[in-house]
Amino acid sequence: MLEINKLCCNLGERTILQDVSLSLKPGEFLAVLGANGVGKSTLLNCLLGSADITQGTLLWQGCPLERMSRSERARTLALVPQQQEVAFSFSAEQMVLMGRTPHLGAFQSPSQTDLHHARRTLNELGAGHLARCQFNQLSGGERQLVLLARAMLQSESVLLLDEPTNHLDFRNRYHILNTVKQRCREHGTSVIAILHDPNLASMYADQVLMLAQAHTLAYGPSADVMTSQNISQLYGLPTCSHRVMDQEIFMPQSLPPSSATNIAIVTGPSGSGKTTTLMALYAHCQQQKQPVRGILCPGTMRDGRRFSSEIINLADGQRRPFGQRTDELDPITNTRFRFDPHGLALGQQALSPTSHHPDTTWIMDEVGPMELEGQGYGSTLAPLLALPGGKHIWVVRPDLVERVVQRWQLQPAAVIDAADSDALTQLKEFVAL
């Protein structure tokens, strides 16, 4: 448990923090909210030992932090700063490996195991493709992903995030916080995150600390602290709240309600019958006059692997040749498939609807590595998920299911193994719901 008791910190004659107290249990996410300049970053600096405190105690598992060596403190507390420049041409992978420094002896170098963990952490954040890139040449958002990966490699105890969503686009903002929240649940990591968006705090935080004019305006469980009154006072902005799908949304004007996504994932190794099962489902839906759109990609197998495929537009039944396995990696797609441009265009047409019926079932065969990297049909998936009503069925390889769920922040109604004898029955029931 991390405890801060009556913390005070001055900068010259200016009081930055006054009588701030909090406690954090393993696995808890604490959001720190407040206007610019109220001492949020100073709070983190006090924990790291880079800002002098004038009063109060900082305890980790009952032990004063100031009694811990620098390496002990670094193994316990890992910071993700707002931004960072480096003097040398380090790659993103090397920057992440630096997270292992507090765990190494004076003359030790990172091991191959450390390198493996660094690459795995980058992949968890969807930033594996940045590994060889020069850190200083990355965008602000890409650097933030790398710095978070470094902190995750450095400590599983406490992550200190100083405006972690700074510079991030809309999707990565939620992707990072989902990843951090998952780390809280699975590893018992405690998190203190400085956030500017009250809605992110409401969504992810277990505890919330509101700082105003160096003092604590409010502190406690998120459900108790996140009120329109507190937020209006904190930012000096009249704020109202709206209940949307069990989530309290704070904003200065009304927000229309949205609908939830209903999605099933069909999975299984090559040759397990994923596309065959969906072809049977498609025929069933046609018989029942249930609207189905999207794409199917039936193919041929050789030596237990898909060799070639065609693509079908389910809206009108058009077919085109699609993929052909090659011996070499395609430099554009980074796969061993060469894709027919006419087939790609047909799929783009099928997945870019000009009209939509709310009872439509959308089939995507399949969501793979290209989509995860933003290639293939990756750009079409989020707009489809945003359509009102309807159901979605995605084909995903078993080793990619977790990444796909994280990438699009899904809550699947079902994950169906195509090899199950009742897979088709499960899909029929899903479509009929």
C-alpha positions as CSV (number, residue, x, y, z in Angstrom):
1,M,0.0,0.0,0.0
2,L,1.2,3.5,-0.9
3,E,0.3,6.2,1.7
4,I,0.7,10.0,1.6
5,N,-0.1,11.8,4.8
6,K,-0.5,15.6,5.1
7,L,2.0,16.2,2.3
8,C,3.2,19.8,1.9
9,C,5.6,21.1,-0.7
10,N,6.8,24.7,-1.4
11,L,8.6,26.2,-4.3
12,G,10.3,29.3,-2.8
13,E,7.6,31.2,-1.1
14,R,4.8,29.6,-3.1
15,T,2.9,26.7,-1.6
16,I,2.4,24.0,-4.3
17,L,0.8,21.3,-2.1
18,Q,-0.8,21.7,1.3
19,D,-2.0,18.9,3.5
20,V,-2.6,16.3,0.7
21,S,-3.3,12.8,1.9
22,L,-4.2,9.6,0.1
23,S,-3.7,5.9,0.2
24,L,-3.6,3.4,-2.7
25,K,-4.1,-0.4,-2.5
26,P,-2.6,-2.9,-4.9
27,G,-4.5,-2.9,-8.2
28,E,-6.2,0.5,-7.6
29,F,-6.3,3.2,-10.2
30,L,-6.2,6.8,-8.8
31,A,-6.9,9.7,-11.1
32,V,-5.6,13.2,-10.2
33,L,-7.7,16.0,-11.6
34,G,-7.2,19.8,-11.4
35,A,-6.6,22.9,-13.5
36,N,-3.1,23.7,-14.8
37,G,-0.5,24.6,-12.2
38,V,-2.3,23.3,-9.1
39,G,0.5,20.8,-8.2
40,K,-0.5,17.6,-10.0
41,S,3.0,16.9,-11.4
42,T,4.7,18.1,-8.2
43,L,2.8,15.3,-6.4
44,L,4.4,12.7,-8.6
45,N,7.8,14.4,-8.2
46,C,7.5,14.2,-4.5
47,L,6.9,10.4,-4.7
48,L,9.9,10.1,-7.0
49,G,12.2,12.1,-4.7
50,S,12.8,14.8,-7.3
51,A,10.9,17.5,-5.3
52,D,11.6,18.3,-1.7
53,I,8.7,18.0,0.8
54,T,8.4,20.5,3.7
55,Q,6.0,18.4,5.7
56,G,4.3,15.0,5.7
57,T,5.2,11.4,5.2
58,L,5.4,9.2,2.1
59,L,5.1,5.4,2.8
60,W,5.4,2.3,0.7
61,Q,4.2,-0.8,2.6
62,G,4.8,1.1,5.8
63,C,8.3,2.1,5.0
64,P,9.3,5.8,4.4
65,L,10.1,6.3,0.8
66,E,13.1,8.4,1.7
67,R,14.8,5.4,3.3
68,M,14.7,3.4,0.1
69,S,17.7,3.6,-2.2
70,R,17.3,5.2,-5.6
71,S,17.3,1.8,-7.3
72,E,14.7,0.4,-4.9
73,R,12.5,3.4,-5.4
74,A,12.9,3.0,-9.2
75,R,12.0,-0.6,-9.1
76,T,8.8,0.3,-7.2
77,L,7.7,3.5,-8.9
78,A,7.9,4.0,-12.7
79,L,7.1,7.4,-14.3
80,V,5.6,8.1,-17.7
81,P,6.4,11.8,-18.2
82,Q,4.5,14.2,-20.4
83,Q,7.3,14.3,-22.9
84,Q,10.9,13.4,-23.2
85,E,13.8,14.1,-25.5
86,V,17.0,12.0,-25.6
87,A,20.4,13.2,-26.6
88,F,21.4,10.1,-28.5
89,S,19.8,8.1,-31.3
90,F,18.2,5.4,-29.3
91,S,15.6,3.2,-30.9
92,A,12.2,2.7,-29.4
93,E,13.2,-0.8,-28.4
94,Q,16.3,0.5,-26.6
95,M,14.2,3.1,-24.8
96,V,11.9,0.4,-23.5
97,L,14.9,-1.8,-22.4
98,M,16.0,1.1,-20.2
99,G,13.2,0.2,-17.9
100,R,15.3,-2.8,-16.8
101,T,18.1,-0.6,-15.6
102,P,17.1,-0.6,-11.9
103,H,17.0,-4.4,-11.9
104,L,20.6,-4.8,-13.2
105,G,23.9,-4.8,-11.5
106,A,26.6,-2.1,-12.1
107,F,28.1,-4.0,-15.1
108,Q,25.2,-6.0,-16.3
109,S,23.5,-5.6,-19.6
110,P,19.9,-6.5,-20.5
111,S,19.5,-10.2,-21.3
112,Q,17.6,-11.8,-24.2
113,T,14.8,-12.4,-21.8
114,D,14.7,-8.7,-21.1
115,L,14.6,-8.0,-24.8
116,H,11.8,-10.5,-25.3
117,H,9.8,-8.8,-22.5
118,A,10.4,-5.3,-24.1
119,R,9.2,-6.5,-27.5
120,R,6.1,-8.2,-25.9
121,T,5.3,-5.0,-24.0
122,L,5.5,-2.9,-27.1
123,N,3.2,-5.4,-28.9
124,E,0.7,-5.2,-26.0
125,L,0.4,-1.5,-26.7
126,G,0.1,-2.0,-30.4
127,A,3.5,-0.3,-30.9
128,G,5.6,-3.3,-32.0
129,H,6.1,-1.8,-35.4
130,L,8.0,1.1,-33.7
131,A,10.7,-1.1,-32.2
132,R,13.4,-0.2,-34.7
133,C,12.4,3.4,-35.2
134,Q,14.5,6.3,-33.8
135,F,12.8,7.6,-30.6
136,N,13.4,11.2,-31.4
137,Q,11.8,10.9,-34.8
138,L,8.5,9.5,-33.4
139,S,5.4,11.6,-33.0
140,G,4.4,12.8,-29.6
141,G,1.7,10.1,-29.4
142,E,4.1,7.3,-30.5
143,R,6.7,8.5,-27.9
144,Q,4.0,8.2,-25.2
145,L,3.4,4.6,-26.1
146,V,7.1,3.8,-25.9
147,L,7.5,5.6,-22.6
148,L,4.5,3.7,-21.2
149,A,6.1,0.4,-22.4
150,R,9.3,1.4,-20.6
151,A,7.5,2.1,-17.3
152,M,5.6,-1.2,-17.6
153,L,8.9,-3.0,-18.0
154,Q,10.4,-1.1,-15.1
155,S,7.8,-1.8,-12.4
156,E,4.7,-3.9,-11.7
157,S,4.1,-2.2,-8.4
158,V,3.2,1.5,-9.1
159,L,2.9,3.4,-12.4
160,L,2.9,7.2,-12.3
161,L,1.3,8.6,-15.4
162,D,1.7,12.4,-16.0
163,E,-1.0,13.2,-18.5
164,P,-0.7,9.8,-20.3
165,T,-3.2,10.7,-23.0
166,N,-1.3,13.8,-24.0
167,H,-0.6,13.8,-27.8
168,L,-2.7,10.7,-28.3
169,D,-5.4,10.3,-30.9
170,F,-8.9,9.3,-30.0
171,R,-8.4,5.6,-30.3
172,N,-5.0,5.3,-28.6
173,R,-6.3,7.4,-25.7
174,Y,-8.7,4.7,-24.7
175,H,-6.4,1.9,-25.8
176,I,-3.6,3.0,-23.4
177,L,-5.9,3.4,-20.4
178,N,-7.6,0.1,-21.1
179,T,-4.1,-1.5,-21.1
180,V,-3.2,0.2,-17.9
181,K,-6.5,-0.8,-16.3
182,Q,-6.0,-4.4,-17.4
183,R,-2.5,-4.3,-15.7
184,C,-4.2,-3.2,-12.5
185,R,-6.5,-6.2,-12.6
186,E,-4.0,-8.9,-13.7
187,H,-0.8,-7.8,-12.0
188,G,-2.1,-5.8,-9.0
189,T,-0.3,-2.7,-10.3
190,S,-1.3,0.5,-8.6
191,V,-1.7,3.6,-10.8
192,I,-1.7,7.3,-10.2
193,A,-2.6,9.1,-13.4
194,I,-2.9,12.8,-14.0
195,L,-5.8,13.3,-16.3
196,H,-7.4,16.3,-17.9
197,D,-10.7,14.7,-19.0
198,P,-13.1,14.0,-16.2
199,N,-14.9,11.4,-18.3
200,L,-11.7,9.3,-18.5
201,A,-11.4,9.6,-14.7
202,S,-15.0,8.5,-14.3
203,M,-14.5,5.6,-16.7
204,Y,-11.2,4.2,-15.3
205,A,-10.5,5.4,-11.8
206,D,-11.3,3.6,-8.6
207,Q,-10.3,6.6,-6.6
208,V,-10.2,10.3,-7.6
209,L,-8.1,13.1,-6.1
210,M,-9.2,16.7,-7.0
211,L,-6.6,19.4,-6.4
212,A,-7.5,23.1,-6.3
213,Q,-5.3,25.9,-5.2
214,A,-2.8,23.5,-3.6
215,H,-5.4,21.9,-1.5
216,T,-7.6,18.8,-1.8
217,L,-11.0,19.7,-3.1
218,A,-12.3,16.2,-3.0
219,Y,-10.9,12.7,-2.5
220,G,-12.4,9.3,-2.4
221,P,-14.2,6.6,-4.5
222,S,-14.9,7.7,-8.0
223,A,-18.6,7.3,-7.7
224,D,-18.7,9.6,-4.7
225,V,-16.2,12.3,-5.9
226,M,-17.2,12.6,-9.6
227,T,-20.2,14.9,-9.3
228,S,-21.2,17.8,-11.4
229,Q,-20.9,20.1,-8.4
230,N,-17.3,19.1,-7.7
231,I,-16.2,19.3,-11.4
232,S,-17.9,22.7,-11.8
233,Q,-16.0,24.0,-8.8
234,L,-12.7,22.4,-9.8
235,Y,-12.6,23.9,-13.3
236,G,-14.8,27.0,-12.8
237,L,-17.0,25.7,-15.6
238,P,-20.7,25.0,-15.2
239,T,-20.9,21.2,-15.9
240,C,-23.9,18.9,-16.1
241,S,-23.9,15.1,-16.3
242,H,-25.9,12.6,-18.3
243,R,-26.3,8.9,-17.8
244,V,-25.3,7.0,-21.0
245,M,-25.2,3.2,-20.9
246,D,-24.3,3.0,-17.1
247,Q,-21.7,5.6,-17.6
248,E,-21.9,9.1,-16.1
249,I,-20.8,11.6,-18.8
250,F,-19.7,15.1,-17.8
251,M,-20.0,18.0,-20.3
252,P,-21.3,21.6,-20.6
253,Q,-24.1,20.5,-22.8
254,S,-26.4,17.5,-23.4
255,L,-25.1,14.3,-25.0
256,P,-27.4,12.0,-27.1
257,P,-27.5,8.4,-26.0
258,S,-25.6,5.8,-28.0
259,S,-26.3,2.1,-28.6
260,A,-24.1,-0.8,-27.7
261,T,-22.2,-3.1,-30.1
262,N,-23.3,-6.7,-30.4
263,I,-20.5,-8.8,-31.7
264,A,-19.6,-12.5,-31.9
265,I,-16.1,-13.7,-32.7
266,V,-15.6,-17.0,-34.7
267,T,-12.2,-18.5,-34.2
268,G,-10.2,-21.6,-34.9
269,P,-6.9,-22.6,-36.7
270,S,-6.6,-22.8,-40.4
271,G,-8.9,-25.5,-41.8
272,S,-11.2,-25.6,-38.8
273,G,-14.2,-24.6,-40.9
274,K,-14.6,-20.9,-39.9
275,T,-15.6,-19.7,-43.4
276,T,-17.6,-22.9,-44.1
277,T,-19.7,-22.3,-41.0
278,L,-20.3,-18.7,-42.0
279,M,-21.3,-19.8,-45.5
280,A,-23.9,-22.1,-43.9
281,L,-25.1,-19.2,-41.7
282,Y,-25.3,-16.9,-44.7
283,A,-27.5,-19.5,-46.5
284,H,-29.7,-19.8,-43.4
285,C,-30.2,-16.0,-43.2
286,Q,-31.2,-15.8,-46.8
287,Q,-33.8,-18.5,-46.2
288,Q,-35.1,-16.6,-43.2
289,K,-34.9,-13.3,-45.1
290,Q,-32.6,-11.8,-42.4
291,P,-30.4,-9.0,-43.9
292,V,-26.7,-10.0,-44.0
293,R,-23.9,-7.9,-45.4
294,G,-20.1,-7.9,-45.4
295,I,-17.6,-10.3,-46.9
296,L,-16.7,-14.0,-46.9
297,C,-13.4,-15.3,-48.2
298,P,-13.6,-19.0,-49.0
299,G,-10.3,-20.5,-50.1
300,T,-8.3,-23.6,-50.9
301,M,-5.8,-25.3,-48.5
302,R,-2.4,-26.8,-49.1
303,D,-0.3,-28.6,-46.5
304,G,-2.6,-27.4,-43.7
305,R,-2.4,-23.7,-44.8
306,R,-4.6,-21.4,-46.8
307,F,-3.2,-21.2,-50.3
308,S,-5.6,-19.0,-52.1
309,S,-9.0,-17.4,-51.6
310,E,-11.7,-15.4,-53.3
311,I,-13.9,-12.7,-51.8
312,I,-17.7,-12.5,-51.8
313,N,-19.8,-9.3,-51.4
314,L,-22.7,-10.6,-49.3
315,A,-24.9,-7.7,-50.3
316,D,-25.1,-8.8,-54.0
317,G,-23.2,-12.1,-54.3
318,Q,-20.4,-10.7,-56.4
319,R,-17.2,-12.7,-56.4
320,R,-13.6,-11.9,-57.2
321,P,-10.2,-13.6,-56.8
322,F,-8.7,-12.3,-53.6
323,G,-5.4,-13.7,-52.1
324,Q,-2.7,-15.9,-53.3
325,R,0.1,-17.3,-51.1
326,T,3.7,-16.5,-52.2
327,D,7.1,-17.6,-51.1
328,E,8.2,-14.1,-50.1
329,L,6.9,-11.5,-47.8
330,D,4.9,-8.8,-49.6
331,P,6.6,-5.5,-48.7
332,I,3.3,-3.6,-48.7
333,T,1.2,-6.0,-46.6
334,N,4.0,-7.7,-44.6
335,T,2.3,-11.0,-45.3
336,R,3.0,-14.0,-47.6
337,F,-0.1,-13.2,-49.6
338,R,-0.5,-11.2,-52.8
339,F,-3.9,-9.5,-53.0
340,D,-5.8,-8.8,-56.1
341,P,-6.6,-5.1,-56.4
342,H,-10.1,-5.8,-57.8
343,G,-10.8,-8.2,-54.9
344,L,-9.6,-5.5,-52.4
345,A,-11.9,-3.0,-54.1
346,L,-14.9,-5.3,-53.9
347,G,-14.3,-5.8,-50.2
348,Q,-14.0,-2.1,-49.6
349,Q,-17.3,-1.6,-51.4
350,A,-18.9,-4.3,-49.3
351,L,-17.7,-2.8,-46.0
352,S,-18.5,0.8,-46.9
353,P,-22.3,0.9,-46.9
354,T,-24.3,3.7,-48.4
355,S,-27.4,2.5,-46.4
356,H,-28.0,0.4,-43.3
357,H,-30.9,-1.5,-41.8
358,P,-30.7,-1.8,-38.0
359,D,-31.4,-5.5,-38.1
360,T,-28.4,-6.2,-40.4
361,T,-25.8,-8.8,-39.5
362,W,-22.3,-7.8,-40.7
363,I,-19.8,-10.5,-41.4
364,M,-16.1,-9.8,-41.6
365,D,-14.0,-12.7,-42.8
366,E,-11.4,-12.1,-41.4
367,V,-9.8,-9.6,-39.0
368,G,-6.0,-10.3,-39.1
369,P,-2.6,-8.8,-38.6
370,M,-3.1,-6.3,-41.4
371,E,-6.2,-4.9,-39.8
372,L,-4.4,-4.7,-36.4
373,E,-1.7,-2.6,-38.1
374,G,-4.3,-0.3,-39.6
375,Q,-4.0,-1.9,-43.1
376,G,-6.3,-4.1,-45.0
377,Y,-9.9,-3.3,-44.0
378,G,-8.9,-1.9,-40.6
379,S,-10.2,1.6,-41.4
380,T,-13.7,0.2,-42.2
381,L,-14.3,-1.6,-39.0
382,A,-14.8,1.2,-36.5
383,P,-17.4,3.0,-38.8
384,L,-19.3,-0.3,-39.1
385,L,-19.3,-0.8,-35.3
386,A,-20.7,2.7,-35.0
387,L,-23.8,2.0,-37.1
388,P,-27.0,1.9,-35.0
389,G,-28.3,-1.5,-34.1
390,G,-27.3,-4.6,-36.0
391,K,-24.9,-7.4,-35.1
392,H,-21.3,-8.2,-36.1
393,I,-19.6,-11.5,-36.7
394,W,-15.8,-11.4,-37.1
395,V,-13.5,-14.2,-38.0
396,V,-10.3,-14.0,-35.9
397,R,-7.4,-16.4,-35.5
398,P,-7.1,-17.8,-31.9
399,D,-3.7,-16.1,-31.3
400,L,-5.2,-12.7,-32.3
401,V,-8.5,-12.8,-30.4
402,E,-7.2,-10.9,-27.4
403,R,-5.4,-8.3,-29.5
404,V,-8.5,-7.7,-31.6
405,V,-10.7,-7.3,-28.5
406,Q,-8.2,-4.8,-27.1
407,R,-7.6,-3.0,-30.4
408,W,-11.3,-2.2,-30.9
409,Q,-12.3,-2.3,-27.2
410,L,-14.9,-5.0,-27.8
411,Q,-17.1,-6.8,-25.3
412,P,-18.0,-9.9,-27.4
413,A,-21.4,-11.5,-26.8
414,A,-19.7,-14.8,-27.7
415,V,-16.4,-16.3,-28.8
416,I,-17.3,-19.3,-30.9
417,D,-14.9,-22.1,-31.8
418,A,-15.6,-23.1,-35.4
419,A,-14.6,-26.7,-34.6
420,D,-17.5,-27.1,-32.0
421,S,-20.3,-29.3,-33.3
422,D,-22.8,-26.6,-32.3
423,A,-21.0,-23.6,-33.8
424,L,-23.6,-23.0,-36.5
425,T,-26.4,-23.3,-33.9
426,Q,-24.7,-20.8,-31.7
427,L,-24.4,-18.4,-34.6
428,K,-28.0,-18.8,-35.6
429,E,-29.1,-18.1,-32.0
430,F,-26.8,-15.0,-32.0
431,V,-28.3,-13.6,-35.2
432,A,-31.9,-14.3,-34.0
433,L,-31.4,-12.4,-30.7
